[in-house]
Amino acid sequence: MTPTPPSHRRRFDRILLAGACVLCALLAPPSRAAKRKPAEPKTPSIADFTQLTGSRPGDCAAPFNEALSGMGEPTMRRCAWSQHVEMLYWHGIPAPAATCLPPAAIAWHRLTQAIHADAPPWNSAWTGRTVSTNAADARQVAAIWRGDDGQWSAALWRWQPSEKPATRDWQTVHWNDVTKAAHAIDAGNPLPVASKLYVAWHDASQGKPRVLDGDTWRWVSEKTCLRLETSGTGQTRIHLPYSRDDARLEQRSGMQVQLARRFPDAEWLQPFTLLDPARPGARTGAKFIAVWKEGRSVNGQLWIPLRDDAGIVRARIVSDLAPASGDRQKDLAKQRADVIERELTALAHAWEVRHE
C-alpha cells in the first residue's frame, strides 16, 4: 500500500475537524441571546375587529372622546361601516396616580361615565365585567377584564345603526357578535346580594369611583378616600325611636356619653345628632349621626332605627389621614369630617327614598 503523504493527511484532518465543528453547531442548544422574542399578546375576541365586524378596519374620522383621556392612549382604535361602528381597545390599563382604588375600578368608572351607563360598583372579586347602553341613535358596550398575563384590559364599542333597513339588518348580525363576545367576559361574575343598606349606598354614591372589597365598600368623594364598614343590624343600650316625634334630647345626650366611654381617646367633631329629613317637614323615620377623630382616622357613623323595634341599622364611614403637623392635621381632620357628614347625610336621605 502506498503511504499517504503528510500534507494530504493534514488537509484531510482539517476537513474532518471543520465538519465536526459544523455538526456541533447544528446540534448545540440555542444560546439565550439567540432565543426567539416573546410572542405578542394574543388579541382577545372582543378586540378582533375584522372578525366581529366582517369589514376591513379603517381610521376614525371623529376626534377621540376627551372623557376617556384618563384611560391613556388606546392600543387600537378602529372604525368601519362608513364610520357607523367604532372600537377602542386598551391592552394594559395604566395604574391611576394618587388614588386608593385599583386600576380596574377607576377604568370601570371612566368607561361607564363615558357611555352614561347606570353601572354597579366594581367588585374586587370580578375577573371581568361588561355594561351596555341602548339609545335610539347609538348602542354602546364596554368591557374590562384581566388577561392571562395578569394585566387589566378594556374595550369600548359604539354602533350607530344605518337608516337603510337592509344595511341595518346586516349590521345587526355583526353587532350581535360583538355583544356576545363582550358578555362572555363577565360569565361567572354575579352581582352581590343587594341588601337594603347596599341599595341606599348605591344611590348615594352614584357617579363616583367605587369598589366592593368583601364586606368593605370603598369610594372617592371630593378627592377623599372613604370606606364604609357595615355593622349590620343590632340594638343599643339606650332606646332610639323610629319616629322623629319621639326623639328626645336626653336620649341623644345619653348616647353621646356612651360613645365617649366606648372611645375614650376620640376627639368629637360632630356629637350624636338627629338628622333633618331630605324634604323639610317630611314625616320620615329618625336617623342619627356622629363623627369623631381617633388616632389618624376620622370616623362617622349612621344609626337608622327600624319600625316596630326591629333593630337599628348601623353604617360606619372611615377615612385615614396622612401624616402632617399639628395644625395641618387638625385642618385635614375638619375637612374629612365635613365630607363624611355629607356622605352620611346622603346615605340617610337615600334610605328615606328607597325604604320609607
TAVEN-V182240 format. One record per pair of residues at least 12 apart in sequence whose C-alpha atoms are under 10 Angstrom apart, sorted by sequence separation. I is the first residue (numbers start at 1). J is the second residue. D is the distance in whole Angstrom. If there is no record, write none. Layout:
{{I:J:D} {I:J:D}}
//
This chain:
{{76:88:6} {77:89:7} {94:106:10} {95:107:9} {108:120:10} {109:121:8} {119:131:7} {130:142:6} {131:143:7} {142:154:7} {143:155:5} {144:156:9} {159:171:9} {208:220:6} {209:221:8} {216:228:6} {217:229:7} {239:251:8} {240:252:9} {256:268:10} {259:271:9} {274:286:7} {275:287:6} {276:288:9} {289:301:5} {290:302:7} {302:314:6} {303:315:7} {321:333:7} {64:77:9} {74:87:10} {75:88:8} {76:89:5} {77:90:9} {93:106:10} {94:107:9} {108:121:8} {109:122:8} {118:131:9} {119:132:9} {129:142:8} {130:143:4} {131:144:9} {142:155:6} {143:156:7} {159:172:9} {205:218:10} {208:221:7} {215:228:9} {216:229:5} {217:230:8} {238:251:7} {239:252:10} {259:272:9} {274:287:6} {275:288:6} {288:301:8} {289:302:5} {290:303:9} {301:314:7} {302:315:5} {303:316:9} {320:333:9} {74:88:6} {75:89:6} {76:90:7} {93:107:7} {108:122:7} {117:131:7} {118:132:9} {129:143:6} {130:144:7} {141:155:8} {142:156:4} {143:157:9} {161:175:10} {205:219:8} {207:221:10} {208:222:9} {213:227:10} {215:229:7} {216:230:7} {238:252:9} {257:271:10} {273:287:8} {274:288:5} {275:289:7} {288:302:6} {289:303:6} {301:315:6} {302:316:6} {319:333:9} {73:88:10} {74:89:6} {75:90:5} {76:91:9} {107:122:10} {117:132:7} {118:133:9} {128:143:7} {129:144:6} {130:145:9} {141:156:6} {142:157:6} {202:217:10} {205:220:9} {210:225:10} {212:227:10} {215:230:7} {239:254:10} {240:255:9} {256:271:7} {257:272:9} {273:288:5} {274:289:7} {287:302:7} {288:303:5} {289:304:9} {300:315:8} {301:316:4} {302:317:8} {321:336:8} {73:89:9} {74:90:5} {75:91:6} {105:121:8} {106:122:9} {115:131:9} {116:132:9} {117:133:6} {128:144:5} {129:145:6} {140:156:7} {141:157:5} {142:158:9} {159:175:8} {201:217:9} {205:221:8} {209:225:10} {210:226:9} {211:227:9} {212:228:10} {215:231:10} {238:254:7} {239:255:9} {255:271:9} {256:272:6} {272:288:7} {273:289:5} {274:290:9} {287:303:6} {288:304:7} {300:316:6} {301:317:6} {320:336:9} {60:77:7} {62:79:10} {73:90:8} {74:91:8} {75:92:8} {105:122:5} {115:132:8} {116:133:8} {117:134:10} {127:144:8} {128:145:4} {129:146:10} {140:157:5} {141:158:7} {158:175:10} {210:227:9} {237:254:10} {238:255:7} {255:272:7} {256:273:9} {271:288:10} {272:289:6} {273:290:6} {286:303:9} {287:304:5} {288:305:9} {299:316:7} {300:317:5} {301:318:9} {319:336:7} {59:77:8} {60:78:6} {61:79:8} {72:90:8} {74:92:9} {75:93:10} {104:122:8} {105:123:8} {112:130:10} {115:133:7} {126:144:10} {127:145:6} {128:146:6} {139:157:8} {140:158:4} {141:159:9} {157:175:9} {237:255:8} {253:271:9} {254:272:9} {255:273:10} {271:289:8} {272:290:5} {273:291:9} {286:304:7} {287:305:7} {299:317:6} {300:318:6} {318:336:9} {319:337:9} {58:77:9} {59:78:6} {60:79:5} {71:90:8} {74:93:9} {104:123:9} {105:124:8} {112:131:7} {115:134:10} {126:145:8} {127:146:6} {128:147:9} {139:158:6} {140:159:6} {198:217:9} {236:255:9} {252:271:9} {253:272:8} {270:289:8} {271:290:5} {272:291:8} {285:304:8} {286:305:7} {287:306:10} {298:317:8} {299:318:5} {300:319:9} {318:337:10} {57:77:9} {58:78:6} {59:79:6} {60:80:8} {72:92:9} {73:93:10} {102:122:10} {104:124:9} {111:131:9} {112:132:9} {126:146:9} {127:147:9} {138:158:7} {139:159:5} {140:160:9} {192:212:9} {238:258:9} {252:272:6} {253:273:9} {270:290:5} {271:291:7} {272:292:10} {285:305:7} {286:306:9} {298:318:6} {299:319:7} {319:339:10} {57:78:6} {58:79:5} {59:80:8} {61:82:10} {62:83:8} {71:92:10} {72:93:8} {73:94:10} {101:122:10} {108:129:9} {112:133:9} {138:159:6} {139:160:7} {157:178:8} {237:258:9} {251:272:10} {252:273:7} {269:290:8} {270:291:5} {271:292:8} {285:306:8} {297:318:7} {298:319:5} {299:320:9} {319:340:8} {56:78:9} {57:79:6} {58:80:6} {60:82:9} {61:83:7} {71:93:7} {72:94:7} {102:124:8} {104:126:10} {108:130:9} {137:159:9} {138:160:4} {139:161:8} {157:179:9} {192:214:10} {236:258:10} {252:274:8} {268:290:8} {269:291:5} {270:292:7} {285:307:8} {297:319:6} {298:320:6} {318:340:8} {56:79:9} {57:80:6} {58:81:9} {60:83:7} {70:93:10} {71:94:7} {101:124:10} {104:127:10} {108:131:9} {117:140:9} {137:160:6} {138:161:7} {268:291:6} {269:292:5} {270:293:10} {296:319:9} {297:320:4} {298:321:7} {317:340:7} {55:79:9} {56:80:7} {57:81:9} {58:82:9} {59:83:9} {60:84:10} {62:86:10} {64:88:10} {70:94:9} {71:95:9} {104:128:9} {115:139:9} {116:140:10} {117:141:10} {128:152:9} {130:154:10} {132:156:10} {136:160:9} {137:161:7} {249:273:9} {267:291:9} {268:292:4} {269:293:7} {296:320:6} {297:321:6} {316:340:10} {317:341:9} {55:80:7} {56:81:9} {58:83:9} {60:85:9} {71:96:9} {104:129:10} {115:140:7} {117:142:10} {127:152:9} {128:153:9} {129:154:10} {130:155:9} {131:156:10} {132:157:9} {133:158:10} {134:159:10} {135:160:9} {136:161:9} {137:162:9} {157:182:10} {249:274:9} {266:291:10} {267:292:5} {268:293:6} {287:312:10} {289:314:10} {291:316:10} {293:318:10} {295:320:9} {296:321:5} {297:322:9} {53:79:10} {54:80:9} {55:81:8} {60:86:7} {70:96:8} {115:141:8} {128:154:9} {130:156:10} {132:158:10} {137:163:10} {156:182:10} {248:274:9} {266:292:6} {267:293:5} {268:294:9} {287:313:10} {288:314:10} {289:315:10} {290:316:10} {291:317:9} {292:318:10} {293:319:10} {294:320:10} {295:321:9} {296:322:7} {317:343:8} {49:76:10} {53:80:8} {54:81:10} {59:86:9} {60:87:9} {115:142:8} {155:182:9} {201:228:9} {247:274:8} {265:292:10} {266:293:6} {267:294:6} {275:302:10} {289:316:10} {291:318:10} {293:320:10} {296:323:8} {317:344:8} {49:77:10} {50:78:10} {53:81:8} {57:85:10} {58:86:10} {114:142:10} {265:293:9} {266:294:5} {267:295:9} {293:321:10} {296:324:10} {316:344:9} {47:76:9} {49:78:7} {57:86:9} {112:141:9} {263:292:9} {265:294:6} {266:295:8} {269:298:9} {272:301:9} {273:302:10} {274:303:10} {315:344:9} {47:77:10} {49:79:9} {50:80:9} {57:87:10} {111:141:9} {112:142:7} {244:274:8} {263:293:10} {264:294:9} {265:295:8} {268:298:10} {269:299:9} {270:300:9} {272:302:10} {273:303:10} {47:78:10} {49:80:9} {111:142:7} {112:143:10} {244:275:9} {259:290:9} {263:294:8} {266:297:10} {267:298:9} {268:299:10} {269:300:9} {272:303:10} {53:85:8} {71:103:10} {111:143:8} {198:230:9} {244:276:9} {266:298:9} {315:347:9} {53:86:10} {111:144:9} {197:230:9} {244:277:9} {266:299:10} {296:329:9} {315:348:10} {108:142:9} {256:290:9} {298:332:10} {299:333:10} {71:106:9} {108:143:8} {140:175:10} {197:232:9} {298:333:7} {70:106:9} {71:107:7} {107:143:10} {108:144:7} {139:175:9} {143:179:10} {252:288:9} {297:333:8} {298:334:9} {300:336:10} {49:86:9} {70:107:8} {71:108:10} {107:144:8} {141:178:8} {142:179:9} {145:182:10} {293:330:10} {296:333:9} {298:335:10} {299:336:9} {300:337:8} {49:87:7} {141:179:7} {143:181:10} {144:182:9} {245:283:9} {298:336:7} {299:337:8} {48:87:10} {49:88:10} {68:107:9} {71:110:8} {105:144:9} {140:179:9} {143:182:6} {146:185:9} {244:283:8} {245:284:10} {246:285:10} {247:286:7} {294:333:10} {297:336:9} {298:337:7} {300:339:10} {301:340:9} {302:341:9} {47:87:8} {49:89:10} {70:110:8} {71:111:9} {104:144:7} {142:182:8} {143:183:8} {145:185:7} {243:283:8} {244:284:7} {245:285:9} {246:286:9} {247:287:10} {293:333:7} {300:340:6} {301:341:9} {46:87:9} {47:88:8} {48:89:10} {69:110:9} {70:111:10} {104:145:8} {115:156:9} {141:182:8} {142:183:10} {143:184:10} {144:185:8} {145:186:8} {243:284:7} {244:285:6} {245:286:8} {292:333:9} {293:334:9} {299:340:8} {300:341:7} {303:344:10} {47:89:6} {68:110:7} {104:146:9} {114:156:10} {115:157:10} {141:183:9} {143:185:7} {144:186:9} {242:284:9} {243:285:5} {244:286:5} {292:334:10} {298:340:8} {299:341:10} {302:344:6} {46:89:9} {47:90:9} {67:110:7} {68:111:7} {111:154:9} {115:158:9} {143:186:8} {242:285:5} {243:286:5} {244:287:8} {293:336:10} {300:343:9} {301:344:7} {302:345:8} {47:91:9} {67:111:8} {111:155:9} {112:156:10} {241:285:8} {242:286:5} {243:287:9} {293:337:8} {300:344:7} {304:348:8} {44:89:10} {68:113:9} {107:152:9} {111:156:8} {241:286:7} {242:287:8} {291:336:10} {292:337:8} {302:347:9} {303:348:9} {43:89:10} {67:113:8} {68:114:7} {107:153:9} {108:154:9} {240:286:8} {241:287:9} {291:337:6} {302:348:8} {44:91:9} {67:114:6} {104:151:10} {107:154:8} {132:179:9} {240:287:9} {290:337:10} {291:338:9} {304:351:9} {43:91:9} {66:114:9} {67:115:9} {103:151:10} {104:152:7} {131:179:10} {240:288:9} {65:114:8} {103:152:8} {104:153:8} {130:179:9} {291:340:8} {307:356:10} {41:91:9} {104:154:9} {132:182:9} {290:340:10} {291:341:7} {306:356:10} {93:144:9} {131:182:9} {132:183:9} {290:341:8} {130:182:6} {131:183:8} {289:341:8} {85:138:10} {87:140:10} {89:142:10} {93:146:10} {129:182:9} {130:183:6} {291:344:10} {84:138:9} {85:139:10} {86:140:9} {87:141:10} {88:142:9} {89:143:10} {90:144:9} {91:145:10} {92:146:9} {128:182:10} {129:183:8} {130:184:9} {290:344:9} {85:140:10} {87:142:10} {89:144:10} {91:146:10} {92:147:9} {128:183:9} {129:184:9} {130:185:7} {131:186:9} {289:344:7} {91:147:9} {128:184:9} {129:185:6} {130:186:6} {288:344:9} {289:345:8} {92:149:10} {94:151:9} {95:152:10} {128:185:6} {129:186:5} {130:187:9} {288:345:9} {92:150:10} {93:151:7} {94:152:9} {127:185:8} {128:186:5} {129:187:8} {287:345:9} {92:151:6} {93:152:6} {94:153:9} {127:186:7} {128:187:8} {129:188:10} {289:348:9} {91:151:8} {92:152:6} {93:153:6} {126:186:8} {127:187:9} {128:188:9} {129:189:7} {288:348:9} {91:152:7} {92:153:5} {93:154:7} {126:187:10} {127:188:9} {128:189:7} {129:190:9} {287:348:7} {90:152:9} {91:153:5} {92:154:8} {126:188:9} {127:189:7} {242:304:8} {243:305:9} {286:348:10} {287:349:9} {90:153:6} {91:154:7} {126:189:6} {240:303:9} {241:304:9} {242:305:5} {243:306:9} {285:348:10} {89:153:8} {90:154:5} {91:155:9} {125:189:8} {126:190:8} {240:304:9} {241:305:6} {242:306:6} {243:307:8} {269:333:9} {270:334:10} {287:351:10} {89:154:6} {90:155:6} {125:190:10} {126:191:9} {240:305:6} {241:306:8} {242:307:6} {269:334:7} {284:349:10} {287:352:10} {88:154:8} {89:155:4} {90:156:9} {123:189:9} {239:305:9} {240:306:9} {241:307:9} {242:308:8} {267:333:10} {285:351:10} {286:352:10} {88:155:6} {89:156:7} {123:190:10} {236:303:10} {241:308:9} {242:309:8} {269:336:10} {270:337:8} {278:345:9} {285:352:8} {87:155:7} {88:156:5} {89:157:9} {123:191:8} {241:309:8} {242:310:10} {269:337:7} {270:338:9} {277:345:9} {278:346:9} {284:352:7} {87:156:6} {88:157:7} {122:191:10} {123:192:9} {234:303:10} {236:305:10} {240:309:9} {242:311:10} {268:337:10} {269:338:9} {275:344:10} {276:345:9} {284:353:10} {86:156:8} {87:157:5} {88:158:9} {121:191:10} {231:301:10} {233:303:10} {235:305:9} {239:309:9} {242:312:9} {275:345:7} {278:348:9} {279:349:9} {86:157:6} {87:158:7} {120:191:8} {228:299:10} {230:301:10} {233:304:9} {234:305:9} {240:311:9} {241:312:10} {270:341:8} {277:348:8} {278:349:6} {285:356:8} {85:157:7} {86:158:5} {87:159:9} {120:192:10} {226:298:10} {227:299:10} {228:300:9} {229:301:10} {230:302:10} {233:305:9} {239:311:10} {240:312:8} {269:341:10} {276:348:10} {277:349:7} {278:350:9} {284:356:7} {85:158:6} {86:159:7} {226:299:10} {228:301:9} {233:306:9} {239:312:10} {275:348:8} {276:349:9} {283:356:10} {84:158:8} {85:159:4} {86:160:9} {235:309:9} {275:349:9} {278:352:8} {83:158:10} {84:159:6} {85:160:6} {235:310:9} {236:311:9} {277:352:8} {278:353:9} {83:159:9} {84:160:5} {85:161:8} {234:310:9} {235:311:5} {236:312:8} {83:160:8} {84:161:7} {233:310:9} {234:311:5} {235:312:6} {75:153:10} {77:155:10} {79:157:10} {81:159:9} {84:162:7} {233:311:6} {234:312:5} {235:313:9} {75:154:10} {76:155:9} {77:156:10} {78:157:10} {79:158:9} {80:159:10} {81:160:9} {232:311:10} {233:312:5} {234:313:7} {235:314:9} {74:154:9} {75:155:10} {77:157:10} {79:159:10} {81:161:10} {82:162:9} {232:312:8} {233:313:4} {234:314:8} {74:155:9} {81:162:9} {121:202:8} {231:312:10} {232:313:6} {233:314:6} {120:202:8} {231:313:8} {232:314:6} {233:315:9} {71:154:9} {119:202:10} {230:313:9} {231:314:5} {232:315:7} {121:205:9} {230:314:7} {231:315:6} {232:316:10} {121:206:9} {229:314:9} {230:315:5} {231:316:7} {81:167:9} {85:171:9} {120:206:9} {121:207:10} {125:211:10} {126:212:10} {229:315:6} {230:316:6} {84:171:9} {119:206:9} {121:208:9} {122:209:9} {123:210:9} {124:211:7} {125:212:8} {228:315:7} {229:316:5} {230:317:8} {118:206:8} {119:207:9} {121:209:8} {122:210:6} {123:211:5} {124:212:6} {125:213:7} {228:316:6} {229:317:6} {118:207:9} {121:210:5} {122:211:5} {123:212:5} {124:213:5} {125:214:8} {227:316:8} {228:317:4} {229:318:8} {81:171:8} {85:175:9} {117:207:10} {120:210:9} {121:211:5} {122:212:6} {123:213:6} {124:214:8} {227:317:6} {228:318:6} {116:207:10} {120:211:9} {121:212:7} {122:213:9} {123:214:8} {226:317:7} {227:318:5} {228:319:9} {120:212:10} {226:318:6} {227:319:7} {225:318:9} {226:319:5} {227:320:9} {113:207:7} {123:217:9} {225:319:6} {226:320:8} {112:207:9} {113:208:9} {122:217:10} {224:319:8} {225:320:8} {46:142:10} {113:209:10} {121:217:9} {122:218:10} {224:320:9} {225:321:10} {46:143:9} {110:207:10} {121:218:9} {224:321:10} {109:207:8} {110:208:10} {121:219:9} {109:208:7} {110:209:8} {218:317:9} {109:209:5} {217:317:9} {218:318:9} {108:209:8} {109:210:8} {216:317:10} {218:319:10} {106:208:10} {107:209:9} {108:210:9} {109:211:10} {44:147:9} {106:209:6} {108:211:10} {105:209:7} {106:210:8} {42:147:10} {105:210:7} {106:211:9} {41:147:9} {42:148:10} {105:211:6} {41:148:9} {47:154:9} {104:211:9} {105:212:9} {41:149:8} {46:154:9} {47:155:7} {49:157:10} {101:209:8} {102:210:10} {44:153:10} {46:155:7} {47:156:9} {101:210:7} {102:211:8} {46:156:9} {47:157:9} {100:210:10} {101:211:7} {226:336:9} {44:155:10} {46:157:9} {224:335:9} {225:336:9} {224:336:7} {226:339:9} {105:219:10} {201:315:10} {222:336:10} {226:340:8} {224:339:8} {197:313:8} {223:339:10} {224:340:9} {228:344:10} {53:170:10} {54:171:9} {101:218:8} {196:313:10} {197:314:9} {222:339:7} {226:343:9} {53:171:8} {100:218:9} {101:219:7} {197:315:8} {221:339:8} {53:172:10} {55:174:10} {100:219:8} {101:220:8} {221:340:9} {53:173:9} {54:174:7} {99:219:10} {100:220:8} {52:173:10} {53:174:5} {99:220:8} {221:342:10} {52:174:6} {53:175:7} {221:343:8} {51:174:9} {52:175:8} {53:176:10} {52:176:9} {53:177:8} {99:223:9} {100:224:9} {101:225:8} {52:177:6} {53:178:8} {98:223:10} {99:224:9} {100:225:6} {51:177:9} {52:178:6} {99:225:8} {100:226:9} {51:178:10} {52:179:10} {52:180:10} {49:178:9} {52:181:9} {48:178:9} {46:177:9} {47:178:9} {45:177:10} {46:178:7} {45:178:9} {46:179:9} {48:181:10} {46:180:9} {47:181:9} {45:180:10} {46:181:5} {47:182:9} {45:181:6} {46:182:6} {44:181:9} {45:182:8} {46:183:9} {46:184:9} {205:343:8} {45:184:10} {46:185:9} {204:343:8} {45:185:10} {204:344:9} {204:345:9} {205:346:8} {201:343:9} {204:346:6} {205:347:8} {201:344:9} {203:346:9} {204:347:5} {203:347:8} {204:348:9} {201:346:8} {202:347:9} {204:349:8} {205:350:10} {200:346:9} {201:347:6} {203:349:10} {204:350:6} {200:347:6} {201:348:9} {203:350:6} {204:351:9} {199:347:10} {200:348:8} {202:350:9} {203:351:9} {198:347:10} {200:349:8} {201:350:7} {197:347:9} {200:350:5} {201:351:8} {203:353:10} {197:348:10} {199:350:8} {200:351:5} {203:354:9} {199:351:8} {200:352:9} {197:350:9} {198:351:10} {200:353:8} {197:351:7} {200:354:7} {196:351:8} {199:354:8} {200:355:9} {199:355:10} {197:354:10} {196:354:8} {197:355:10} {196:355:8}}
//
